[in-house]
Amino acid sequence: MHYIRLLRPAKFDASDRRRPIISLLITITTDLGDSFLYPDEPVELIVGADDAAGQSVILKTDHPYRWTAGMRVLDVKLPVKSHLRKDDVTCTIKIHPARQSRPLGVLRSDHVLPWRVASDSPASKGLIMPATVEIIKGVCSPISVRTLQLNTGSQPEDQLNLDLEEDIGESIARHIWDAGIVIASFLADSWHSSESIRKILPIEEDTFSILELGSGVGILGITLARIVERAAAVQGCTLSEAAILLTDLPEAEERARSNISIAETAVSCIHPSSSAVTLRYEDLDWDEGKHGRFGPLASARPWDLVVLSDCTYNVDSLPALVGTLSALHAANLKYPDFDKGPGTSVILATKPRHSSEQALFQLLKTDEWQYTVLESIRLPKLGEEDEQVDIYLLKKGR
């Protein structure tokens, strides 16, 4: 998968008052930013800039915006309507691959999963994640927004838009990654049947708690917050409480908290009276976690499920990660009711990037974790060989 990224915030340029422009400097890269899109054929981009009333603030142009093989940067100049001044320009800019289905700025979760994609569909060749940015009175926000449409059913009300902010720039901790998109899409798709969702999110009581490690911007934990009540209902349960805690290093906190706020607003629109879901954030450094040193929120309860995605790429951090998982298991066992259950369950989604990541599984075995592959999902990559995201279930008994 590839991502449209802004290399810097958009700029409003009125140096020529008769021809004001909005300047965008964009690139299209992989999630880690370690390679650029190298397509077999040019990729045409649609760039829209609409105000709150849905009216475009830019002029139509015959000049297409195309990304071609070998490019690293695309300099986009959007001609602004000449009567508008800088303070007049408040708009939403959406950058979208023309080959992918609309609405602009949205990636559909069913296009991520190969069993939902027709063989002749453009999505079967590889996806490009659109980007959205805001300009307020001629000044661009330093944040872009990714929108993943979670298709949890066939009806319009089953389409949930997941809006996630990420930083414009190079911070790995504050960007969306491939495995997060894939497992979010997989979770939404699994909701179609009780049998499917029970394999990955089994809920048998009226309370359920989930802790996410290495949450980044929060795509996995927030997806779970959006679907957990429905997932419980499909399995015949009504939740009275669902606690979801996102954790990561301090550099991820600002963006994670902002995305939690966005998600809470979306949930309140769907459930204006009340929701059983609480969604919170707390810093958690695995070098502390492996010693059982957790913050007050992580220490406050046993966790029915621990989840993580795209957390195995840094081999040096794997011992601390496995140590943290085992310390969470040990903390769970201190609760009498939990001690009578089957143990601790972990859902891990990872896109293998290099063979050294296999060290994770030896560390898990050493700490007496059992693991099985729930699903291996092919991830087409435009202009390159396909990749794969593996979703594991890890378990450790009493």
C-alpha positions as a printed Julia matrix, in Angstrom:
398×3 Matrix{Float64}:
   0.0     0.0     0.0
   1.1     3.57   -0.63
   0.2     6.88    1.0
  -0.23   10.39   -0.34
   1.71   12.64    2.03
   2.32   16.36    2.26
   5.97   17.18    2.76
   5.02   20.51    4.3
   1.76   22.33    5.1
  -0.02   23.78    2.08
   0.73   27.42    1.3
  -1.56   30.18    0.05
   0.4    32.39   -2.34
  -1.08   35.74   -3.39
   2.15   37.32   -4.62
   0.35   37.68   -7.96
  -2.95   39.19   -6.83
  -4.6    38.37  -10.14
  -3.62   34.7    -9.88
  -3.53   33.5    -6.27
  -2.62   29.86   -5.82
  -2.52   27.16   -3.18
   0.77   25.28   -3.33
   1.01   21.63   -2.28
   4.26   19.69   -2.14
   3.31   16.01   -2.03
   4.92   12.63   -2.25
   3.57    9.06   -2.49
   5.44    6.57   -0.36
   5.1     3.38    1.66
   3.99    3.53    5.29
   7.56    3.81    6.56
   8.45    6.3     3.85
  11.35    4.07    2.8
  10.39    3.86   -0.89
   8.42    5.92   -3.4
   5.56    4.76   -5.6
   7.01    3.49   -8.9
   3.94    2.7   -11.01
   3.94    0.89  -14.33
   1.56    3.55  -15.66
   1.07    7.18  -14.54
  -1.27    7.64  -11.57
  -3.64   10.55  -12.0
  -4.69   12.44   -8.89
  -7.88   14.36   -8.22
  -7.43   17.42   -6.03
 -10.52   19.11   -4.66
 -10.73   22.23   -2.49
 -14.26   22.97   -1.23
 -15.58   25.4     1.35
 -18.11   24.53    4.06
 -20.98   24.96    1.6
 -19.42   22.47   -0.8
 -18.35   25.15   -3.28
 -14.94   24.87   -4.88
 -12.49   27.69   -4.13
 -10.25   26.75   -7.05
 -10.6    27.11  -10.79
 -10.93   24.15  -13.09
  -7.78   23.37  -14.99
  -6.99   21.21  -17.98
  -3.62   20.36  -16.48
  -3.78   16.89  -14.87
  -1.86   16.06  -11.73
   0.08   12.87  -12.44
   2.55   10.77  -10.5
   4.94    8.84  -12.74
   7.69    6.28  -12.2
  10.85    7.79  -10.77
   9.17   10.76   -9.11
   9.93   11.68   -5.51
   7.96   14.92   -5.25
   4.97   16.41   -7.04
   4.53   20.18   -6.88
   0.81   20.96   -7.21
  -0.37   24.51   -7.9
  -4.09   25.04   -7.4
  -5.41   28.23   -9.05
  -7.67   30.01   -6.56
 -10.67   31.99   -7.77
  -9.36   35.49   -8.36
 -11.94   37.33   -6.21
 -10.86   35.45   -3.08
  -8.31   36.9    -0.69
  -6.28   34.96    1.83
  -8.73   35.54    4.7
 -11.55   34.33    2.44
  -9.99   30.93    1.84
 -11.26   28.4     4.34
 -11.56   25.02    2.69
 -10.95   21.29    2.84
  -8.4    19.95    0.35
  -8.72   16.3    -0.63
  -6.06   14.5    -2.66
  -7.38   11.26   -4.12
  -6.24    8.72   -6.75
  -8.55    9.0    -9.75
  -8.48    5.22  -10.23
 -10.04    4.56   -6.8
 -13.71    4.88   -5.97
 -15.14    7.97   -4.36
 -16.03    9.8    -2.13
 -12.89   11.88   -2.31
 -10.49   11.46    0.58
 -11.92    8.1     1.69
 -10.47    4.58    1.55
 -13.08    1.83    1.81
 -12.24   -1.06    4.11
 -13.79   -3.63    1.77
 -11.27   -2.58   -0.89
  -8.45   -3.57    1.47
  -9.54   -7.21    1.77
  -8.81   -9.41   -1.29
 -11.94  -11.55   -0.86
 -14.08   -8.4    -1.19
 -12.32   -7.09   -4.31
 -13.14   -8.1    -7.9
 -10.15   -9.39   -9.87
 -10.55   -6.64  -12.48
 -10.9    -3.84   -9.91
  -8.13   -1.21   -9.62
  -7.98   -2.08   -5.91
  -6.71   -5.56   -6.83
  -3.51   -3.97   -8.17
  -2.72   -1.98   -5.03
  -4.17    0.9    -3.03
  -3.12    4.48   -2.4
  -4.38    6.09    0.81
  -5.91    9.53    0.11
  -5.09   12.57    2.23
  -7.17   15.49    3.5
  -5.96   18.82    4.87
  -7.71   21.94    6.12
  -6.99   25.56    5.27
  -8.45   28.17    7.6
  -8.27   31.79    6.47
  -5.42   30.97    4.14
  -3.36   29.09    6.73
  -2.92   25.33    6.45
  -3.15   23.04    9.45
   0.05   21.04   10.22
  -2.16   17.94   10.39
  -3.57   15.73    7.65
  -6.55   13.44    8.04
  -6.95    9.86    6.84
 -10.48    8.5     6.46
 -11.09    4.76    6.48
 -14.69    3.81    5.78
 -15.45    0.73    7.86
 -18.04   -1.3     5.98
 -19.62   -3.48    8.66
 -22.69   -4.45    6.63
 -24.71   -3.84    3.5
 -26.84   -0.94    4.74
 -25.82    2.77    4.72
 -25.93    2.85    8.52
 -23.33    0.07    8.53
 -20.71    2.38    7.0
 -18.64    4.04    9.71
 -16.13    6.7     8.76
 -13.0     6.51   10.86
 -11.25    9.91   10.74
  -7.67    9.86   12.0
  -5.3    12.78   12.25
  -1.62   12.32   11.53
   1.23   14.8    11.45
   2.46   16.35    8.24
   6.11   15.37    8.33
   8.33   12.41    9.04
   7.29   11.19   12.51
   6.8     7.4    12.37
   4.85    7.37   15.66
   2.25    9.78   14.33
   1.4     8.11   11.0
  -0.92    5.28    9.98
   0.73    1.99    8.98
  -0.36   -0.88    6.72
  -1.14   -3.54    9.33
  -3.34   -1.09   11.23
  -5.46   -0.46    8.15
  -5.67   -4.16    7.33
  -6.71   -5.35   10.81
  -9.2    -2.49   11.14
 -10.73   -3.59    7.83
 -10.66   -7.24    8.91
 -12.44   -6.44   12.17
 -15.15   -4.51   10.35
 -15.6    -7.37    7.88
 -15.71  -10.01   10.63
 -18.72   -8.29   12.18
 -20.87   -9.77    9.39
 -21.36  -13.01   11.36
 -21.18  -14.14   14.97
 -18.88  -17.02   14.0
 -16.37  -14.71   12.31
 -16.27  -12.05   15.02
 -16.09  -14.63   17.82
 -12.77  -15.91   16.46
 -11.09  -12.55   16.93
 -13.26  -10.71   19.48
 -15.1   -13.23   21.68
 -17.41  -11.52   24.16
 -19.39  -13.61   26.66
 -20.01  -11.2    29.55
 -21.54   -7.74   29.88
 -18.13   -6.14   30.45
 -15.07   -6.22   28.21
 -11.68   -4.53   28.43
  -9.05   -4.01   25.73
  -5.53   -2.61   26.06
  -3.58   -1.57   22.97
   0.22   -1.5    22.96
   2.11    0.78   20.58
  -1.1     2.5    19.5
   0.48    5.26   17.41
  -2.36    7.45   16.14
  -4.86    4.89   17.49
  -6.34    3.21   14.41
  -6.76   -0.26   15.97
  -8.03    0.77   19.39
 -10.41    3.36   17.94
 -11.77    0.83   15.43
 -12.52   -1.5    18.33
 -14.24    1.33   20.18
 -16.48    1.93   17.18
 -17.51   -1.71   16.7
 -17.28   -3.44   20.09
 -20.91   -2.89   21.09
 -22.12   -4.24   17.76
 -19.71   -7.17   18.02
 -21.13   -8.02   21.45
 -24.72   -7.75   20.21
 -24.03  -10.14   17.31
 -22.81  -12.65   19.92
 -25.93  -12.21   22.04
 -24.43   -9.89   24.68
 -25.31   -6.36   25.75
 -22.32   -4.5    27.16
 -22.73   -2.45   30.3
 -19.07   -1.43   30.17
 -16.36   -1.61   27.51
 -13.02   -0.08   28.54
 -10.45    0.52   25.8
  -7.04    1.92   26.69
  -4.53    3.09   24.07
  -0.88    3.15   25.15
   2.37    4.27   23.54
   5.43    6.44   24.11
   4.96   10.14   24.94
   5.6    11.32   21.36
   2.4     9.58   20.25
   0.21   11.04   23.0
  -0.94   14.32   21.42
  -2.17   12.77   18.2
  -3.69    9.74   19.94
  -5.66   11.94   22.35
  -6.88   14.13   19.51
  -8.1    11.08   17.58
  -9.82    9.76   20.71
 -11.69   13.06   20.93
 -12.76   12.78   17.29
 -13.94    9.21   17.88
 -15.89   10.17   21.0
 -17.7    12.86   19.05
 -18.6    10.34   16.34
 -19.86    7.82   18.91
 -21.97   10.46   20.66
 -23.69   11.22   17.35
 -24.59    7.55   16.94
 -25.5     7.03   20.62
 -26.63   10.51   21.78
 -28.04    9.19   25.07
 -25.29    6.88   26.25
 -22.59    4.44   25.22
 -20.98    1.68   27.23
 -17.58    2.44   25.68
 -14.84    4.44   27.39
 -11.78    5.23   25.29
  -8.65    6.58   27.01
  -4.9     6.99   26.56
  -1.9     6.45   28.83
   1.86    6.44   28.22
   3.47    3.01   28.44
   7.16    2.4    27.79
   7.86   -1.31   27.24
  11.2    -0.95   29.05
   9.09   -0.14   32.12
   6.28   -2.52   31.25
   8.55   -5.57   31.11
   9.2    -5.02   34.83
   5.48   -4.77   35.57
   5.61   -1.01   36.02
   2.37    0.33   34.55
   0.47    3.58   34.88
  -2.7     3.89   36.97
  -5.06    3.16   34.06
  -3.2     0.06   32.84
  -3.0    -1.17   36.43
  -6.65   -0.54   37.24
  -8.19   -3.74   35.87
  -7.52   -7.08   34.21
  -7.52   -6.97   30.41
  -9.7    -9.38   28.45
  -7.75   -8.66   25.3
  -4.43   -7.02   24.45
  -3.99   -5.82   20.86
  -1.14   -4.41   18.81
  -0.29   -3.8    15.16
   2.91   -2.89   13.29
   5.0    -3.25   16.44
   7.56   -5.89   15.41
   9.63   -4.03   12.82
  12.25   -2.94   15.38
  13.93   -6.18   16.43
  15.79   -4.47   19.29
  12.47   -3.74   21.01
  11.11   -7.3    20.81
  12.44   -8.51   24.21
  10.82   -5.53   25.93
   7.58   -6.13   24.02
   7.35   -9.8    24.99
   8.36   -8.91   28.55
   5.52   -6.38   28.69
   3.01   -8.94   27.4
   4.12  -11.42   30.07
   3.98   -8.74   32.77
   0.41   -7.88   31.74
  -0.46  -11.57   31.96
   1.05  -11.75   35.46
  -0.94   -8.66   36.47
  -4.13  -10.26   35.12
  -3.62  -13.34   37.28
  -3.76  -11.23   40.44
  -7.5   -10.83   39.92
  -9.42  -13.82   41.41
 -12.06  -14.04   38.7
  -9.44  -13.82   35.95
  -7.4   -16.61   37.55
 -10.31  -18.99   36.92
 -10.43  -18.18   33.21
  -8.48  -19.39   30.18
  -5.63  -16.88   30.55
  -4.51  -13.84   28.57
  -5.32  -13.33   24.89
  -3.42  -11.08   22.49
  -4.23  -10.1    18.9
  -1.12   -9.18   16.92
  -1.18   -7.8    13.36
   2.11   -7.49   11.57
   3.43   -6.97    8.05
   6.69   -8.93    7.86
   9.43   -6.6     6.64
  12.58   -8.65    7.25
  13.5   -12.16    8.41
  14.97  -10.97   11.71
  11.43  -10.35   12.97
  11.1   -14.12   13.4
  13.01  -13.64   16.65
   9.66  -12.59   18.14
   8.31  -16.12   18.01
  11.29  -17.64   19.77
  10.9   -15.05   22.53
   7.2   -15.91   22.8
   7.99  -19.62   23.09
  10.58  -18.93   25.77
   7.94  -17.06   27.79
   5.44  -19.9    27.23
   3.11  -18.05   24.89
   1.2   -20.11   22.35
   0.36  -18.58   19.0
  -1.7   -19.38   15.93
  -2.31  -17.53   12.67
  -5.89  -16.29   12.47
  -5.56  -14.88    8.98
  -2.89  -14.07    6.39
  -4.12  -11.26    4.16
  -2.54  -10.46    0.82
  -1.77   -6.78    0.38
  -1.24   -5.79   -3.26
   1.37   -3.1    -3.87
   1.11   -0.95   -6.98
   4.17   -1.37   -9.2
   5.81   -3.92   -6.89
   5.39   -7.45   -5.53
   2.47   -8.16   -3.22
   2.99   -7.98    0.52
   1.15   -9.71    3.36
  -0.3    -8.89    6.75
  -0.5   -11.72    9.27
  -2.94  -11.65   12.17
  -1.98  -13.83   15.14
  -3.77  -14.95   18.26
  -1.4   -15.3    21.22
  -2.46  -17.06   24.4
  -0.87  -17.69   27.76
  -2.64  -19.88   30.33
  -2.57  -19.75   34.1
